[in-house]
């Protein structure tokens, strides 16, 4: 009888330890997701790309548009891809998210490189065809797929958007969770 009780207690102990190890693994995965996304976001925030897209949308001077693409948009996309390709991720779900992210960023880079090439060759009329998002929604689909996967992981790991302010009072949305 004593031996049976001892076996039951040992079994319960293993069950509790196994259950808790899953919780710790989720914590590690959540932290990796937060670090991965926020590091990538810092590349985007620190660079003038956000303003560059706004400037590009409003700029009517084609020479200025080409300059914005070459000096602001392309370098940020290249740096972003470099980070995504070189980040070391341990957890499979986050690696899969990263693969989707790389695919979308590379597509955007190729698209803007094509626009830059067309502009430098003087074929300005073709630019609208390349940037016509209603006709070519492949990038939108890639971004939507990435965002859906990100949201699934956020739900799974209890990660949510938090608002922080930089030293200049600018608001930025990062990933975070209760500690």
Secondary structure, DSSP 4 states (H G I P E B T S, - for coil): -HHHHHHHHHHHHHHHHHHHHHHHHHHHHHHHHHHHHHHHHHHHHHSTHHHHHHHHHH---HHHHHHHIIIIIHHHHHHHHHHHHH----SHHHHHHHHHHHHHHHHHHHHHHHHHHHHHTT-GGGHHHHT-TTT--HHHHHHHHHHHHHHHHHHHHT-EEEEEE-TT--EEEEEE---
